[in-house]
Amino acid sequence: MTPGGVRSFTGVQLALLGSGSLVNLISFSVYPYLAVLLRDRMGFGMDQVGVILGLATLVQFAGGLPGAAVAERLGLQRSLLLAMVLQTVASLGFLAGGAWPVATIAALFLRSAATALYSPSVRGYMVHGAGTGERPRLMSASYASGNVGIALGPVVGALFIHDPGGMFAVAAALHAALTIGHAFLPQEPREDREAIEPLRRALHGLAVPPFAVTALTIYLHMHFYQYLSSYAEGRVSTVFYGSAMMGYSLLLVVLQPLIAGRVERMRYSRAVVLGFGGLAVGMIAFTGGNEVAIAAGIVAIGAGNSVLFLKNVLEALARTPRSPAVVFGHQRLAEGAGACLSGLAGGMVYQVFETAGRLPGFWVAVAAQCLLLPAVMLVLHRRFRRPTITPAGSR
C-alpha cells in the first residue's frame, strides 16, 4: 500500500481504512441497482427515477459542507458514530421497503445524508494530528481503501440482485457491527480542534483554485462514468465493460499510494496539466469503440484522475486555515456542483450527437473541454489571484 507497508499505520488508522472500504462496498452493492429497485417497488417511470436519484446525489455531495460543519461542532468521532447509526437505519428502511415501498425513498435520502456526514468526518479523523508530510500517505491510502469497496460493491450486489431483501438484511447487520466498532474509536481532544466558525461562514476560508479544479474534474469525469455504459452497449460485451470499470477502481487503488509523494511535491499547475491531459487522451481513445480502445481510455483516465483527485485535496488542505473536516466538506460541495453540471449539460450534448448518429464525436467534444477549460481556469486564476499562503511544492 505504501513504502512503509501496513506497519506504517496505527491501529485506529487501519480500522478507519477497513471501515471506509466496507462502507463503500455496502453502498456500491446497492447503487447500481437503485433505478431498477425504485421502478419495481414504486412503479415509477425512468424519468421520475432519474429525478429522485439526482436529488439524492445532490444531498450526498452538496451535503458534505453542512456535514462538515456538524462534524466540526459535534466532534469527528461522534459524527462518525452518528453517521453509522443513520446508515443502519437506512438499511433497515430499504429492508422495510419490500412491504412499504415509500420507505425505500426515505431510506435513500437518509443514506445520502449519512454519507454527507461520514465522508468529511472520516477523512478529517484520518489526518487529525498528522503533519503536512504525512497527509499524502494517509489521503492516498484513504482513497485507495475506498476504491476497493467501489470496485467490489457492484460484484457483490450482482449476487443479490434477485434477492434485495437478503442484501439489505446483510447491509443492516454490517452497518450495525460498524456502528459498534465506531463507538470504540477514541475521541479527539477538544483542545486540539481548530477554531470553529459560525454556520453562516461555512464557506469562509474556501480554497478557490482546488475547489474550482475539483468541480471541473468531477464534471469531466462524470461524462465518462455516466455515459460510457450507454456508448459501450452494442460495441463491447457487458462482461467486458463491467470488468473494465472494476479495473478502473482497482487502478486507483494501486496507483495513488505509489505516486502520493511525487504528487505532493509536484507544482499544482503541472498536476493540473498532467491530470487533464490524461482525461483528454482517455476520451479520445473511446472514439475507437472497441475493447482495446475502451480499455486504453479507462487506463488513461484512471492515471489522470489519480493525480487530480489527490493533488486537489492536498492543495485545499494546504491553502486554508480551516479544519480538515471543513476542507473535505468544501471539496464535496465542489464534487456535487461538478456532478450536477455534468448531468445537465452532458446529457444534452450526448443526445445531440446520438441523434446525429455521430456518437464518437461526443468524446472528441469532451476531450476538447479537458484541454480548454483547465487552461482558461489557470489563466483566470493567475490574472486575478491575490497573495496567499503557498504550500511547499505548489505554484
C-alpha positions as a Markdown table, in Angstrom:
| # | Residue | x | y | z |
|---|---|---|---|---|
| 1 | Met | 0.0 | 0.0 | 0.0 |
| 2 | Thr | 2.8 | 2.4 | 0.9 |
| 3 | Pro | 6.6 | 2.2 | 1.1 |
| 4 | Gly | 6.3 | 1.5 | 4.9 |
| 5 | Gly | 3.6 | -1.1 | 4.4 |
| 6 | Val | 0.7 | -1.8 | 6.7 |
| 7 | Arg | 3.0 | -1.4 | 9.7 |
| 8 | Ser | 3.3 | 2.4 | 9.0 |
| 9 | Phe | -0.3 | 2.9 | 10.0 |
| 10 | Thr | -1.7 | 3.0 | 13.6 |
| 11 | Gly | -4.4 | 0.6 | 14.7 |
| 12 | Val | -7.0 | 3.3 | 14.6 |
| 13 | Gln | -5.9 | 4.3 | 11.0 |
| 14 | Leu | -6.1 | 0.7 | 9.8 |
| 15 | Ala | -9.6 | 0.4 | 11.4 |
| 16 | Leu | -10.7 | 3.5 | 9.5 |
| 17 | Leu | -9.3 | 2.3 | 6.2 |
| 18 | Gly | -11.1 | -1.0 | 6.6 |
| 19 | Ser | -14.3 | 0.7 | 7.6 |
| 20 | Gly | -14.1 | 3.1 | 4.6 |
| 21 | Ser | -13.7 | 0.1 | 2.3 |
| 22 | Leu | -16.6 | -1.8 | 3.8 |
| 23 | Val | -18.9 | 1.2 | 3.9 |
| 24 | Asn | -18.3 | 1.8 | 0.1 |
| 25 | Leu | -18.7 | -1.9 | -0.6 |
| 26 | Ile | -22.1 | -1.9 | 1.0 |
| 27 | Ser | -23.2 | 1.4 | -0.7 |
| 28 | Phe | -22.0 | 0.4 | -4.2 |
| 29 | Ser | -23.6 | -3.1 | -3.9 |
| 30 | Val | -26.9 | -1.1 | -3.9 |
| 31 | Tyr | -26.3 | 2.0 | -6.0 |
| 32 | Pro | -26.0 | 0.3 | -9.5 |
| 33 | Tyr | -29.4 | -1.3 | -8.9 |
| 34 | Leu | -31.3 | 1.6 | -7.4 |
| 35 | Ala | -33.0 | 2.5 | -10.6 |
| 36 | Val | -34.4 | -1.0 | -11.0 |
| 37 | Leu | -35.4 | -1.1 | -7.4 |
| 38 | Leu | -37.3 | 2.1 | -7.4 |
| 39 | Arg | -39.1 | 1.2 | -10.7 |
| 40 | Asp | -40.1 | -2.2 | -9.4 |
| 41 | Arg | -41.2 | -1.1 | -5.9 |
| 42 | Met | -42.7 | 2.3 | -6.7 |
| 43 | Gly | -43.9 | 1.8 | -10.3 |
| 44 | Phe | -42.2 | 5.0 | -11.4 |
| 45 | Gly | -41.1 | 5.7 | -14.9 |
| 46 | Met | -37.4 | 6.2 | -15.5 |
| 47 | Asp | -37.8 | 9.9 | -15.8 |
| 48 | Gln | -39.2 | 10.0 | -12.3 |
| 49 | Val | -36.5 | 7.7 | -11.1 |
| 50 | Gly | -33.9 | 10.0 | -12.6 |
| 51 | Val | -35.2 | 13.0 | -10.6 |
| 52 | Ile | -35.2 | 11.0 | -7.4 |
| 53 | Leu | -31.6 | 9.7 | -7.9 |
| 54 | Gly | -30.4 | 13.2 | -9.0 |
| 55 | Leu | -31.8 | 14.8 | -5.8 |
| 56 | Ala | -30.3 | 12.0 | -3.7 |
| 57 | Thr | -26.9 | 12.5 | -5.3 |
| 58 | Leu | -27.2 | 16.3 | -4.7 |
| 59 | Val | -27.9 | 15.6 | -1.0 |
| 60 | Gln | -24.9 | 13.2 | -0.8 |
| 61 | Phe | -22.4 | 15.5 | -2.4 |
| 62 | Ala | -23.5 | 19.1 | -1.6 |
| 63 | Gly | -24.5 | 17.9 | 1.9 |
| 64 | Gly | -20.8 | 17.4 | 2.6 |
| 65 | Leu | -20.5 | 21.1 | 3.6 |
| 66 | Pro | -23.2 | 21.1 | 6.3 |
| 67 | Gly | -22.0 | 17.6 | 7.2 |
| 68 | Ala | -18.5 | 19.0 | 7.8 |
| 69 | Ala | -20.0 | 21.9 | 9.9 |
| 70 | Val | -21.8 | 19.4 | 12.1 |
| 71 | Ala | -18.6 | 17.4 | 12.5 |
| 72 | Glu | -16.7 | 20.5 | 13.5 |
| 73 | Arg | -19.1 | 21.1 | 16.3 |
| 74 | Leu | -20.1 | 17.6 | 17.3 |
| 75 | Gly | -16.6 | 16.2 | 17.1 |
| 76 | Leu | -15.2 | 13.7 | 14.5 |
| 77 | Gln | -15.7 | 10.5 | 16.5 |
| 78 | Arg | -19.2 | 11.4 | 17.5 |
| 79 | Ser | -20.0 | 12.4 | 13.9 |
| 80 | Leu | -18.7 | 9.1 | 12.6 |
| 81 | Leu | -20.8 | 7.2 | 15.1 |
| 82 | Leu | -23.9 | 9.2 | 14.2 |
| 83 | Ala | -23.3 | 8.6 | 10.5 |
| 84 | Met | -23.1 | 4.9 | 11.1 |
| 85 | Val | -26.4 | 4.9 | 13.1 |
| 86 | Leu | -28.1 | 6.7 | 10.2 |
| 87 | Gln | -26.6 | 4.1 | 7.8 |
| 88 | Thr | -28.0 | 1.3 | 9.9 |
| 89 | Val | -31.5 | 2.8 | 10.0 |
| 90 | Ala | -31.3 | 3.4 | 6.2 |
| 91 | Ser | -30.5 | -0.2 | 5.6 |
| 92 | Leu | -33.5 | -1.2 | 7.7 |
| 93 | Gly | -35.6 | 1.2 | 5.7 |
| 94 | Phe | -34.5 | -0.4 | 2.4 |
| 95 | Leu | -35.4 | -3.8 | 4.0 |
| 96 | Ala | -38.9 | -2.5 | 5.1 |
| 97 | Gly | -39.4 | -1.1 | 1.6 |
| 98 | Gly | -40.3 | -4.5 | 0.4 |
| 99 | Ala | -43.6 | -4.3 | 2.3 |
| 100 | Trp | -43.8 | -0.5 | 2.5 |
| 101 | Pro | -42.4 | 1.0 | -0.8 |
| 102 | Val | -42.3 | 4.6 | 0.4 |
| 103 | Ala | -39.7 | 3.6 | 2.9 |
| 104 | Thr | -37.3 | 2.9 | 0.0 |
| 105 | Ile | -37.2 | 6.6 | -0.9 |
| 106 | Ala | -36.9 | 7.7 | 2.8 |
| 107 | Ala | -34.0 | 5.2 | 3.2 |
| 108 | Leu | -32.3 | 6.5 | 0.0 |
| 109 | Phe | -32.2 | 10.1 | 1.3 |
| 110 | Leu | -31.3 | 9.1 | 4.8 |
| 111 | Arg | -28.3 | 7.1 | 3.4 |
| 112 | Ser | -27.3 | 10.1 | 1.3 |
| 113 | Ala | -27.4 | 12.4 | 4.4 |
| 114 | Ala | -25.4 | 9.8 | 6.4 |
| 115 | Thr | -22.7 | 9.7 | 3.6 |
| 116 | Ala | -22.6 | 13.5 | 3.6 |
| 117 | Leu | -21.7 | 13.4 | 7.3 |
| 118 | Tyr | -19.4 | 10.3 | 7.2 |
| 119 | Ser | -17.2 | 11.4 | 4.3 |
| 120 | Pro | -15.7 | 14.6 | 5.7 |
| 121 | Ser | -15.6 | 13.1 | 9.2 |
| 122 | Val | -13.7 | 10.0 | 8.3 |
| 123 | Arg | -11.1 | 11.9 | 6.2 |
| 124 | Gly | -10.8 | 14.6 | 8.9 |
| 125 | Tyr | -10.3 | 12.0 | 11.5 |
| 126 | Met | -7.7 | 10.2 | 9.3 |
| 127 | Val | -5.5 | 13.3 | 9.1 |
| 128 | His | -6.2 | 14.7 | 12.6 |
| 129 | Gly | -3.0 | 15.5 | 14.3 |
| 130 | Ala | -0.9 | 14.4 | 11.3 |
| 131 | Gly | 1.9 | 16.6 | 10.0 |
| 132 | Thr | 1.9 | 18.1 | 6.5 |
| 133 | Gly | 4.4 | 15.4 | 5.3 |
| 134 | Glu | 2.1 | 12.6 | 6.5 |
| 135 | Arg | -1.0 | 13.8 | 4.7 |
| 136 | Pro | -0.2 | 12.5 | 1.2 |
| 137 | Arg | 0.3 | 8.9 | 2.5 |
| 138 | Leu | -2.8 | 9.0 | 4.6 |
| 139 | Met | -5.0 | 10.5 | 2.0 |
| 140 | Ser | -3.8 | 8.2 | -0.8 |
| 141 | Ala | -4.4 | 5.2 | 1.5 |
| 142 | Ser | -7.9 | 6.5 | 2.3 |
| 143 | Tyr | -8.8 | 6.9 | -1.3 |
| 144 | Ala | -7.3 | 3.6 | -2.2 |
| 145 | Ser | -9.3 | 1.7 | 0.5 |
| 146 | Gly | -12.5 | 3.4 | -0.6 |
| 147 | Asn | -11.9 | 2.5 | -4.2 |
| 148 | Val | -11.6 | -1.2 | -3.2 |
| 149 | Gly | -15.1 | -1.1 | -1.9 |
| 150 | Ile | -16.3 | 0.8 | -5.0 |
| 151 | Ala | -14.7 | -1.8 | -7.2 |
| 152 | Leu | -16.1 | -4.9 | -5.4 |
| 153 | Gly | -19.5 | -3.5 | -4.5 |
| 154 | Pro | -21.3 | -4.0 | -7.8 |
| 155 | Val | -19.9 | -7.6 | -8.0 |
| 156 | Val | -21.3 | -8.3 | -4.5 |
| 157 | Gly | -24.6 | -6.6 | -5.4 |
| 158 | Ala | -25.0 | -8.8 | -8.5 |
| 159 | Leu | -25.1 | -11.9 | -6.2 |
| 160 | Phe | -28.2 | -10.5 | -4.5 |
| 161 | Ile | -29.9 | -8.8 | -7.5 |
| 162 | His | -32.8 | -11.3 | -7.3 |
| 163 | Asp | -33.0 | -11.1 | -3.5 |
| 164 | Pro | -32.8 | -7.5 | -2.5 |
| 165 | Gly | -34.3 | -8.3 | 0.9 |
| 166 | Gly | -31.3 | -10.6 | 1.7 |
| 167 | Met | -28.9 | -7.8 | 0.5 |
| 168 | Phe | -30.5 | -5.2 | 2.8 |
| 169 | Ala | -30.6 | -7.6 | 5.7 |
| 170 | Val | -26.9 | -8.2 | 5.3 |
| 171 | Ala | -26.2 | -4.5 | 4.9 |
| 172 | Ala | -28.2 | -3.7 | 8.1 |
| 173 | Ala | -26.2 | -6.3 | 10.0 |
| 174 | Leu | -22.8 | -5.0 | 8.7 |
| 175 | His | -23.8 | -1.4 | 9.4 |
| 176 | Ala | -24.8 | -2.3 | 13.0 |
| 177 | Ala | -21.5 | -4.0 | 13.5 |
| 178 | Leu | -19.6 | -0.9 | 12.1 |
| 179 | Thr | -21.7 | 1.3 | 14.5 |
| 180 | Ile | -20.4 | -0.7 | 17.5 |
| 181 | Gly | -16.9 | -0.5 | 16.2 |
| 182 | His | -17.0 | 3.2 | 15.7 |
| 183 | Ala | -18.2 | 3.6 | 19.3 |
| 184 | Phe | -14.8 | 2.4 | 20.5 |
| 185 | Leu | -12.8 | 5.0 | 18.4 |
| 186 | Pro | -11.0 | 7.4 | 20.7 |
| 187 | Gln | -12.5 | 11.0 | 20.7 |
| 188 | Glu | -10.1 | 13.6 | 19.6 |
| 189 | Pro | -9.1 | 16.0 | 22.4 |
| 190 | Arg | -11.3 | 19.1 | 22.3 |
| 191 | Glu | -8.3 | 21.4 | 22.8 |
| 192 | Asp | -6.7 | 20.1 | 19.6 |
| 193 | Arg | -9.6 | 21.2 | 17.5 |
| 194 | Glu | -9.3 | 24.3 | 15.3 |
| 195 | Ala | -11.4 | 27.4 | 16.0 |
| 196 | Ile | -15.0 | 26.8 | 15.0 |
| 197 | Glu | -16.6 | 29.3 | 12.6 |
| 198 | Pro | -20.3 | 30.2 | 12.8 |
| 199 | Leu | -22.5 | 28.2 | 10.4 |
| 200 | Arg | -23.2 | 31.2 | 8.3 |
| 201 | Arg | -19.5 | 31.3 | 7.5 |
| 202 | Ala | -19.3 | 27.7 | 6.3 |
| 203 | Leu | -17.6 | 28.8 | 3.1 |
| 204 | His | -15.1 | 31.1 | 5.0 |
| 205 | Gly | -11.5 | 30.1 | 4.1 |
| 206 | Leu | -12.6 | 28.3 | 0.9 |
| 207 | Ala | -9.5 | 27.4 | -1.2 |
| 208 | Val | -10.8 | 28.7 | -4.5 |
| 209 | Pro | -8.4 | 27.1 | -7.0 |
| 210 | Pro | -8.7 | 23.5 | -5.8 |
| 211 | Phe | -12.4 | 24.0 | -5.3 |
| 212 | Ala | -12.8 | 25.1 | -8.9 |
| 213 | Val | -10.5 | 22.4 | -10.3 |
| 214 | Thr | -12.3 | 19.7 | -8.3 |
| 215 | Ala | -15.6 | 20.8 | -9.7 |
| 216 | Leu | -14.2 | 20.7 | -13.2 |
| 217 | Thr | -12.5 | 17.3 | -12.6 |
| 218 | Ile | -15.8 | 15.8 | -11.5 |
| 219 | Tyr | -17.7 | 17.5 | -14.3 |
| 220 | Leu | -15.5 | 15.9 | -16.9 |
| 221 | His | -15.1 | 12.6 | -15.0 |
| 222 | Met | -18.8 | 12.0 | -14.8 |
| 223 | His | -19.1 | 12.2 | -18.6 |
| 224 | Phe | -17.0 | 9.0 | -18.6 |
| 225 | Tyr | -18.8 | 7.5 | -15.6 |
| 226 | Gln | -22.3 | 8.2 | -16.7 |
| 227 | Tyr | -22.3 | 7.9 | -20.5 |
| 228 | Leu | -19.7 | 5.3 | -21.3 |
| 229 | Ser | -22.1 | 2.5 | -20.4 |
| 230 | Ser | -24.6 | 3.7 | -23.0 |
| 231 | Tyr | -21.9 | 4.2 | -25.6 |
| 232 | Ala | -20.4 | 0.8 | -25.0 |
| 233 | Glu | -23.7 | -1.0 | -25.3 |
| 234 | Gly | -23.6 | -3.0 | -28.6 |
| 235 | Arg | -19.9 | -2.2 | -29.1 |
| 236 | Val | -18.4 | -4.4 | -26.3 |
| 237 | Ser | -19.9 | -7.2 | -24.1 |
| 238 | Thr | -21.5 | -6.4 | -20.8 |
| 239 | Val | -19.0 | -8.6 | -19.0 |
| 240 | Phe | -16.0 | -6.8 | -20.6 |
| 241 | Tyr | -17.5 | -3.4 | -19.6 |
| 242 | Gly | -18.2 | -4.4 | -16.0 |
| 243 | Ser | -14.7 | -5.8 | -15.7 |
| 244 | Ala | -13.1 | -2.7 | -17.2 |
| 245 | Met | -14.9 | -0.4 | -14.8 |
| 246 | Met | -13.9 | -2.6 | -11.8 |
| 247 | Gly | -10.3 | -2.4 | -13.2 |
| 248 | Tyr | -10.6 | 1.4 | -13.2 |
| 249 | Ser | -11.3 | 1.5 | -9.5 |
| 250 | Leu | -8.5 | -1.0 | -8.8 |
| 251 | Leu | -6.1 | 1.0 | -10.8 |
| 252 | Leu | -6.7 | 4.0 | -8.5 |
| 253 | Val | -6.2 | 1.6 | -5.5 |
| 254 | Val | -2.7 | 0.6 | -6.8 |
| 255 | Leu | -1.6 | 3.9 | -8.4 |
| 256 | Gln | -2.5 | 6.6 | -5.9 |
| 257 | Pro | -0.4 | 5.3 | -3.0 |
| 258 | Leu | 2.6 | 4.7 | -5.4 |
| 259 | Ile | 2.6 | 8.3 | -6.7 |
| 260 | Ala | 1.4 | 10.1 | -3.5 |
| 261 | Gly | 4.8 | 11.5 | -2.6 |
| 262 | Arg | 5.6 | 12.7 | -6.1 |
| 263 | Val | 2.1 | 14.3 | -6.5 |
| 264 | Glu | 2.6 | 16.1 | -3.2 |
| 265 | Arg | 5.9 | 17.6 | -4.4 |
| 266 | Met | 4.5 | 18.5 | -7.8 |
| 267 | Arg | 3.7 | 22.0 | -8.8 |
| 268 | Tyr | -0.1 | 22.5 | -8.8 |
| 269 | Ser | -0.1 | 23.8 | -12.4 |
| 270 | Arg | 1.9 | 20.8 | -13.6 |
| 271 | Ala | -0.5 | 18.4 | -11.8 |
| 272 | Val | -3.5 | 20.1 | -13.5 |
| 273 | Val | -1.9 | 19.8 | -16.9 |
| 274 | Leu | -0.9 | 16.1 | -16.4 |
| 275 | Gly | -4.2 | 15.2 | -14.9 |
| 276 | Phe | -6.5 | 16.8 | -17.5 |
| 277 | Gly | -4.1 | 15.6 | -20.2 |
| 278 | Gly | -4.8 | 12.0 | -19.1 |
| 279 | Leu | -8.5 | 12.6 | -19.2 |
| 280 | Ala | -8.3 | 14.1 | -22.8 |
| 281 | Val | -6.2 | 11.1 | -24.0 |
| 282 | Gly | -8.8 | 8.7 | -22.5 |
| 283 | Met | -11.8 | 10.5 | -24.0 |
| 284 | Ile | -10.1 | 10.4 | -27.5 |
| 285 | Ala | -9.4 | 6.7 | -27.1 |
| 286 | Phe | -13.1 | 6.0 | -26.6 |
| 287 | Thr | -13.8 | 7.1 | -30.1 |
| 288 | Gly | -12.3 | 3.7 | -31.3 |
| 289 | Gly | -15.4 | 2.0 | -29.8 |
| 290 | Asn | -13.8 | -1.4 | -29.4 |
| 291 | Glu | -12.3 | -3.4 | -26.4 |
| 292 | Val | -8.8 | -2.2 | -26.8 |
| 293 | Ala | -9.7 | 1.5 | -27.3 |
| 294 | Ile | -12.1 | 1.5 | -24.3 |
| 295 | Ala | -9.6 | -0.3 | -22.1 |
| 296 | Ala | -6.9 | 2.1 | -23.1 |
| 297 | Gly | -9.2 | 5.1 | -22.4 |
| 298 | Ile | -10.1 | 3.8 | -19.0 |
| 299 | Val | -6.4 | 3.4 | -18.1 |
| 300 | Ala | -5.6 | 6.9 | -19.2 |
| 301 | Ile | -8.5 | 8.4 | -17.3 |
| 302 | Gly | -7.5 | 6.4 | -14.2 |
| 303 | Ala | -4.0 | 7.8 | -14.4 |
| 304 | Gly | -5.2 | 11.4 | -14.8 |
| 305 | Asn | -7.7 | 11.1 | -12.0 |
| 306 | Ser | -5.1 | 9.6 | -9.7 |
| 307 | Val | -3.2 | 12.8 | -9.9 |
| 308 | Leu | -6.1 | 15.2 | -9.9 |
| 309 | Phe | -8.2 | 13.7 | -7.0 |
| 310 | Leu | -5.1 | 13.5 | -4.7 |
| 311 | Lys | -3.5 | 16.8 | -5.6 |
| 312 | Asn | -6.7 | 18.8 | -5.3 |
| 313 | Val | -7.4 | 17.7 | -1.7 |
| 314 | Leu | -3.8 | 18.2 | -0.7 |
| 315 | Glu | -3.8 | 21.7 | -2.2 |
| 316 | Ala | -7.1 | 22.5 | -0.5 |
| 317 | Leu | -5.7 | 21.4 | 2.9 |
| 318 | Ala | -2.6 | 23.5 | 2.4 |
| 319 | Arg | -4.3 | 26.7 | 1.3 |
| 320 | Thr | -6.8 | 27.2 | 4.1 |
| 321 | Pro | -6.6 | 27.5 | 7.9 |
| 322 | Arg | -10.0 | 25.7 | 8.3 |
| 323 | Ser | -10.2 | 22.3 | 9.9 |
| 324 | Pro | -9.6 | 19.2 | 7.6 |
| 325 | Ala | -13.3 | 18.2 | 8.1 |
| 326 | Val | -14.5 | 21.5 | 6.7 |
| 327 | Val | -12.0 | 21.4 | 3.8 |
| 328 | Phe | -13.3 | 18.0 | 2.9 |
| 329 | Gly | -16.8 | 19.4 | 3.1 |
| 330 | His | -15.8 | 22.2 | 0.7 |
| 331 | Gln | -14.4 | 19.6 | -1.7 |
| 332 | Arg | -17.6 | 17.5 | -1.5 |
| 333 | Leu | -19.6 | 20.6 | -2.4 |
| 334 | Ala | -17.3 | 21.1 | -5.5 |
| 335 | Glu | -17.9 | 17.5 | -6.4 |
| 336 | Gly | -21.6 | 17.9 | -6.2 |
| 337 | Ala | -21.5 | 21.0 | -8.4 |
| 338 | Gly | -19.5 | 19.3 | -11.0 |
| 339 | Ala | -21.7 | 16.1 | -11.0 |
| 340 | Cys | -24.8 | 18.2 | -11.3 |
| 341 | Leu | -23.4 | 20.2 | -14.2 |
| 342 | Ser | -22.3 | 17.0 | -15.9 |
| 343 | Gly | -25.8 | 15.6 | -15.7 |
| 344 | Leu | -27.5 | 18.7 | -17.0 |
| 345 | Ala | -25.0 | 19.6 | -19.8 |
| 346 | Gly | -23.5 | 16.3 | -20.6 |
| 347 | Gly | -26.8 | 14.6 | -21.2 |
| 348 | Met | -27.9 | 17.2 | -23.7 |
| 349 | Val | -24.7 | 17.1 | -25.6 |
| 350 | Tyr | -24.8 | 13.3 | -25.7 |
| 351 | Gln | -28.4 | 13.4 | -27.1 |
| 352 | Val | -27.3 | 15.8 | -29.8 |
| 353 | Phe | -24.5 | 13.5 | -31.1 |
| 354 | Glu | -26.7 | 10.4 | -30.7 |
| 355 | Thr | -29.5 | 11.9 | -32.7 |
| 356 | Ala | -27.0 | 12.9 | -35.4 |
| 357 | Gly | -25.6 | 9.3 | -35.5 |
| 358 | Arg | -22.1 | 10.6 | -34.6 |
| 359 | Leu | -21.6 | 9.4 | -31.0 |
| 360 | Pro | -17.7 | 9.2 | -31.3 |
| 361 | Gly | -17.9 | 13.0 | -31.7 |
| 362 | Phe | -19.2 | 13.3 | -28.2 |
| 363 | Trp | -15.9 | 12.1 | -26.8 |
| 364 | Val | -14.0 | 14.5 | -29.1 |
| 365 | Ala | -16.1 | 17.3 | -27.6 |
| 366 | Val | -15.4 | 16.2 | -24.1 |
| 367 | Ala | -11.6 | 15.8 | -24.8 |
| 368 | Ala | -11.6 | 19.4 | -26.2 |
| 369 | Gln | -13.1 | 20.6 | -22.9 |
| 370 | Cys | -10.5 | 18.6 | -20.9 |
| 371 | Leu | -7.8 | 20.7 | -22.7 |
| 372 | Leu | -9.5 | 24.1 | -23.0 |
| 373 | Leu | -11.4 | 24.6 | -19.7 |
| 374 | Pro | -8.4 | 24.0 | -17.3 |
| 375 | Ala | -6.3 | 26.3 | -19.4 |
| 376 | Val | -8.9 | 29.1 | -19.2 |
| 377 | Met | -9.2 | 28.4 | -15.4 |
| 378 | Leu | -5.4 | 28.7 | -14.8 |
| 379 | Val | -5.2 | 31.9 | -16.9 |
| 380 | Leu | -8.0 | 33.5 | -15.0 |
| 381 | His | -6.6 | 32.4 | -11.6 |
| 382 | Arg | -3.1 | 33.9 | -12.4 |
| 383 | Arg | -4.7 | 37.1 | -13.6 |
| 384 | Phe | -7.0 | 37.7 | -10.6 |
| 385 | Arg | -5.2 | 35.8 | -7.8 |
| 386 | Arg | -4.4 | 37.7 | -4.6 |
| 387 | Pro | -1.4 | 37.0 | -2.3 |
| 388 | Thr | -2.0 | 33.7 | -0.4 |
| 389 | Ile | -0.1 | 31.1 | 1.6 |
| 390 | Thr | 1.8 | 29.0 | -0.9 |
| 391 | Pro | 2.3 | 25.3 | 0.2 |
| 392 | Ala | 5.5 | 23.5 | -0.4 |
| 393 | Gly | 5.7 | 22.0 | -3.9 |
| 394 | Ser | 2.8 | 24.2 | -5.2 |
| 395 | Arg | 2.6 | 27.2 | -7.5 |
